[in-house]
Amino acid sequence: MNSIQHSSLGKDVQYGGQYDASLLFPIDRAEKRAEIGVDTPLPFSGVDIWNAYEFSWLDARGKPKVALIEFRVPVSSPNIIESKSFKLYLNSYMQTRFADTEAMRQQIARDLSQAAGAHVSVMLVSISAAASADIELLEGTLIDDLPIDIETYGPPNAMYLAADLDLMVEETLVSHLLKSNCPVTGQPDWASVQIHYRGPRLDRAGLLRYLISYREHNEFHEQCVERIFMDISHQCSPQRLAVYARYTRRGGLDINPFRASPGLPNPGNPRTARQ
């Protein structure tokens, strides 16, 4: 099993320009899932949506080309892909010639699917198409303006979560105050999070305190969202639940994990104001 200590994360590296699939560094999801009580079969469905904003290659005549790329890694994949290795891999295309753009896209999909251990979808997006896309807000009721006192900022405290068992609702709540840290470098990871559920009404103040309790927590994006899903499920017993976090980019990549009760559809890929 790959250990994050053996990855390029937090280390000085030289950026090459020739295609190199060996740069990808997979990390097994199983250990962290066991820590937060995720059993098999998985109690959730979902996807990790990655967006790459810094991607370039050479055409057959040596002229540079650029595009954005959307990647979708299924929640059923046994591995996540460490983000710095992902960036190094994408940058390895920048001085590599390809006569066929579709063949290049398929190569990326094969490499990422092999690293993740499941099929990863890859879609190239032209700059003109990206420029015409609207900036969107996550739909839902914003809870950030609640007048609450905050005393602690970590570790995540599920005991803040509570629900009114006598009041059944279906609603969507949004916060822009989710922040955690890279578990290796300590760099901050900023996110907006959308929580949709049906079931006992969540105590909004408690939910906000809970989300803020990630502020000094060290964990990867995907693991934070799975922890949020599991904690709300255990503490509040919703009949249906979906947790979607839109993280700000770092190194030209943003990662947007979605976890939901089985049967709920995967989301779109809206670009938010902080992305």
Secondary structure, 3 states (H helix, E strand, C coil): CCCHHHCCCCCCCCCCCCCCHHHCCEEECHHHHHHCCCCCCCCCEEEEEEEECCCEEECCCCCEEECEEEEEEECCCCEEECHHHHHHHHHCCCCCECCCHHHHHHHHHHHHHHHHCCCCEEEEECHHHHHCCCEECCCCEECCCCCCCCCCCCCCCHHHCCEEEEEEEEEEEEEEEEEEECCCCCCEEEEEEEEEEEEEEECHHHHHHHHHCCCCCECCHHHHHHHHHHHHHHHHCCCEEEEEEEECCECCEEEEEEEECCCCCCCCCCEECCC
